[in-house]
Amino acid sequence: MKVEVLPDSTSVARRAAQLVAAEARASALARGRFALAVSGGHTPWLMLRALCEMEVPWKQVHIFQVDERVAPAGDPDRNFTHLRESLLDHAPLAATQIHAMPVESPDLVAAAARYSETIRELAGAPPTLDLVHLGLGPDGHTASLVPNDPVLDVADEDVALTGIYLGRRRMSLTYRTIDRARRILWLVTGDEKAAMLARLRDGDVSIPAGRVRRDDALILADRAAAARVC
């Protein structure tokens, strides 16, 4: 695991967009497609807006979600709402290239299984995403893999449902899906993340983020978040 420190969140977002664009070009050339799974958060939305300005083989890109809150379509709590505003309304992506987690389904268990199948159809069996973008919470969570949730121990599913966290149940990629990714890119900004970033960097498996595979992983952090790792 490598850590790259940049001045601020805008710099982190711009650098991340450059890396994602480069990975997209390389994956499209090598495999004919680029499967990207995106987490939520302010800095990622900046990253995706910057990505729209870059050289990307859009026709070969497929966008997945790392996690999503169970909420109605268009709800401001939904990651997909912001994903659409930041990227999908600006990039030349067809509807068939965008894969929202089906959290509006009345049968969420079946919906999670259906999303697993969608990933397998496009990223192989077992599914191997080209790049998974992750964030880090002040409590050490990543994706919707939160402390003390039974989802942390799900080992036989690619997509799973969580309990209620901050008022919402969620759907999330599991560790086994995240760990299969060819590259893992972390974006960590803000001084409230400093303590957990140090623990992530040190491989502390007592926090959910610390259980994610470390090889081929890069952390882009701003100076505030990296205060304890420099």
C-alpha positions as CSV (number, residue, x, y, z in Angstrom):
1,M,0.0,0.0,0.0
2,K,1.3,3.4,-1.0
3,V,0.3,6.8,0.3
4,E,0.6,9.9,-1.9
5,V,0.0,13.2,-0.1
6,L,-1.4,16.3,-1.9
7,P,-2.1,19.8,-0.7
8,D,-5.9,19.7,-0.6
9,S,-9.1,17.9,-1.6
10,T,-9.2,19.5,-5.0
11,S,-5.6,18.3,-5.7
12,V,-6.6,14.8,-4.5
13,A,-9.6,14.8,-6.8
14,R,-7.6,15.9,-9.9
15,R,-4.9,13.4,-9.3
16,A,-7.4,10.6,-8.8
17,A,-9.1,11.6,-12.1
18,Q,-5.8,11.4,-13.9
19,L,-5.1,7.9,-12.5
20,V,-8.6,6.6,-13.3
21,A,-8.4,7.9,-16.9
22,A,-5.0,6.2,-17.3
23,E,-6.4,2.9,-15.9
24,A,-9.4,3.2,-18.2
25,R,-7.2,3.6,-21.3
26,A,-4.9,0.7,-20.2
27,S,-7.9,-1.6,-19.4
28,A,-9.7,-0.8,-22.6
29,L,-6.6,-1.6,-24.6
30,A,-5.9,-4.9,-22.7
31,R,-9.4,-6.3,-22.2
32,G,-11.8,-4.2,-24.3
33,R,-13.5,-2.7,-21.3
34,F,-13.0,-0.8,-18.0
35,A,-15.1,-1.8,-15.0
36,L,-15.0,1.0,-12.4
37,A,-16.8,0.8,-9.0
38,V,-17.3,4.2,-7.3
39,S,-18.0,5.1,-3.7
40,G,-19.7,8.3,-2.5
41,G,-18.4,11.5,-1.0
42,H,-17.6,15.1,-1.8
43,T,-14.0,14.5,-3.0
44,P,-15.1,11.6,-5.3
45,W,-17.8,13.8,-6.9
46,L,-15.0,16.3,-7.7
47,M,-12.9,13.5,-9.1
48,L,-15.7,12.4,-11.4
49,R,-16.3,15.9,-12.7
50,A,-12.6,16.2,-13.4
51,L,-12.7,12.8,-15.2
52,C,-15.3,14.2,-17.7
53,E,-12.6,16.6,-18.9
54,M,-10.0,13.9,-19.6
55,E,-9.2,11.4,-22.4
56,V,-11.3,8.4,-21.5
57,P,-12.5,5.5,-23.8
58,W,-16.1,6.1,-22.7
59,K,-17.7,3.5,-25.0
60,Q,-15.8,0.8,-23.2
61,V,-16.5,2.0,-19.6
62,H,-18.9,0.4,-17.2
63,I,-19.8,2.2,-13.9
64,F,-20.8,0.3,-10.8
65,Q,-21.5,1.3,-7.3
66,V,-19.4,0.2,-4.3
67,D,-22.4,0.8,-2.0
68,E,-25.7,2.6,-1.8
69,R,-28.3,3.6,0.8
70,V,-31.7,2.1,0.7
71,A,-33.7,5.2,-0.3
72,P,-36.0,6.3,-3.1
73,A,-34.8,7.4,-6.5
74,G,-33.4,10.9,-6.5
75,D,-33.1,11.1,-2.7
76,P,-30.2,13.3,-1.7
77,D,-28.9,10.5,0.6
78,R,-28.4,8.3,-2.5
79,N,-24.9,8.0,-3.9
80,F,-26.4,7.5,-7.3
81,T,-28.1,10.9,-7.2
82,H,-24.7,12.5,-6.9
83,L,-23.0,10.1,-9.3
84,R,-25.5,11.2,-11.9
85,E,-25.0,14.9,-11.2
86,S,-21.2,14.6,-11.2
87,L,-20.5,12.2,-14.0
88,L,-23.5,10.6,-15.8
89,D,-25.0,13.9,-16.9
90,H,-21.7,15.1,-18.4
91,A,-20.0,12.0,-19.9
92,P,-21.1,10.2,-23.1
93,L,-22.3,7.0,-21.3
94,A,-25.2,5.0,-22.5
95,A,-27.8,3.6,-20.0
96,T,-26.4,0.1,-20.6
97,Q,-23.0,1.2,-19.2
98,I,-24.4,2.5,-15.9
99,H,-25.2,-0.1,-13.2
100,A,-27.0,1.4,-10.2
101,M,-27.5,-0.8,-7.2
102,P,-31.2,-1.8,-7.2
103,V,-32.0,-0.5,-3.7
104,E,-35.6,0.4,-4.6
105,S,-36.6,-3.2,-5.0
106,P,-39.1,-4.6,-2.5
107,D,-37.0,-7.7,-2.2
108,L,-33.5,-6.5,-1.3
109,V,-32.0,-9.9,-0.9
110,A,-32.9,-10.9,-4.4
111,A,-31.8,-7.4,-5.6
112,A,-28.3,-7.9,-4.1
113,A,-28.1,-11.3,-5.8
114,R,-29.2,-9.7,-9.1
115,Y,-26.5,-7.0,-8.8
116,S,-23.9,-9.8,-8.2
117,E,-25.0,-11.4,-11.4
118,T,-24.7,-8.1,-13.3
119,I,-21.1,-7.7,-12.2
120,R,-20.3,-11.3,-13.2
121,E,-21.8,-10.7,-16.6
122,L,-19.5,-7.8,-17.3
123,A,-16.4,-8.6,-15.1
124,G,-16.2,-12.4,-15.3
125,A,-16.7,-15.2,-12.9
126,P,-15.5,-14.7,-10.3
127,P,-15.9,-11.0,-11.1
128,T,-12.7,-8.9,-11.3
129,L,-13.4,-5.2,-11.4
130,D,-10.6,-3.2,-13.0
131,L,-10.6,-0.4,-10.3
132,V,-12.5,0.0,-7.1
133,H,-12.5,3.4,-5.5
134,L,-12.9,3.5,-1.7
135,G,-13.3,6.2,1.0
136,L,-12.5,6.1,4.7
137,G,-14.9,7.1,7.5
138,P,-13.8,8.6,10.8
139,D,-15.0,5.4,12.4
140,G,-12.8,3.3,10.1
141,H,-15.5,2.1,7.8
142,T,-15.1,1.8,4.0
143,A,-17.8,1.1,1.4
144,S,-20.7,0.2,3.8
145,L,-18.6,-2.2,5.7
146,V,-19.1,-0.6,9.1
147,P,-17.9,-1.5,12.6
148,N,-19.7,-4.4,14.3
149,D,-22.0,-5.2,11.3
150,P,-22.5,-8.8,10.4
151,V,-21.7,-7.9,6.8
152,L,-18.0,-7.8,7.7
153,D,-18.0,-11.6,7.9
154,V,-19.9,-12.3,4.7
155,A,-17.5,-14.5,2.8
156,D,-19.8,-16.3,0.3
157,E,-21.5,-13.3,-1.5
158,D,-20.2,-10.6,-3.8
159,V,-22.9,-8.1,-2.8
160,A,-24.6,-8.0,0.6
161,L,-27.0,-6.0,2.7
162,T,-26.0,-4.2,5.9
163,G,-27.9,-3.4,9.1
164,I,-29.0,0.2,9.7
165,Y,-26.2,2.6,9.8
166,L,-26.8,6.4,10.3
167,G,-30.5,5.8,9.8
168,R,-30.3,3.8,6.6
169,R,-29.9,0.2,5.6
170,R,-27.4,-0.2,2.7
171,M,-26.2,-2.5,-0.1
172,S,-22.5,-3.0,-0.4
173,L,-19.8,-4.8,-2.3
174,T,-18.2,-7.4,0.1
175,Y,-14.5,-7.8,0.9
176,R,-14.2,-10.6,-1.6
177,T,-15.4,-8.5,-4.5
178,I,-13.3,-5.5,-3.5
179,D,-10.2,-7.7,-2.9
180,R,-10.4,-9.2,-6.4
181,A,-10.1,-5.8,-8.1
182,R,-7.0,-5.2,-10.2
183,R,-6.4,-1.8,-8.5
184,I,-7.8,-0.2,-5.3
185,L,-7.7,3.5,-5.1
186,W,-8.4,5.3,-1.7
187,L,-9.3,8.9,-1.5
188,V,-9.0,10.3,2.0
189,T,-9.4,14.0,2.9
190,G,-10.1,16.0,6.0
191,D,-8.4,16.1,9.5
192,E,-11.2,14.0,11.0
193,K,-9.8,11.1,9.0
194,A,-6.2,11.5,10.3
195,A,-6.3,8.9,13.1
196,M,-8.0,6.3,10.9
197,L,-5.7,6.9,8.0
198,A,-2.7,6.1,10.1
199,R,-4.4,2.9,11.2
200,L,-5.2,2.0,7.6
201,R,-1.7,2.6,6.5
202,D,-0.4,0.4,9.3
203,G,-2.7,-2.5,8.4
204,D,-4.9,-2.4,11.5
205,V,-7.4,-5.1,10.9
206,S,-9.5,-4.1,13.9
207,I,-11.1,-1.4,11.7
208,P,-13.2,-2.5,8.7
209,A,-11.0,-0.5,6.2
210,G,-7.9,-2.3,7.5
211,R,-9.2,-5.7,6.3
212,V,-9.1,-4.6,2.6
213,R,-6.4,-6.1,0.5
214,R,-3.2,-3.9,0.6
215,D,-1.2,-4.9,-2.5
216,D,-1.8,-2.8,-5.6
217,A,-3.6,-0.2,-3.4
218,L,-2.9,3.5,-3.5
219,I,-4.1,6.1,-1.0
220,L,-4.4,9.7,-2.2
221,A,-4.7,11.9,0.9
222,D,-4.7,15.6,1.5
223,R,-2.3,17.1,4.1
224,A,-5.0,17.3,6.8
225,A,-5.8,13.6,6.6
226,A,-2.2,12.6,6.3
227,A,-1.1,14.6,9.4
228,R,-0.2,11.4,11.3
229,V,1.4,9.4,8.4
230,C,4.0,12.0,7.2
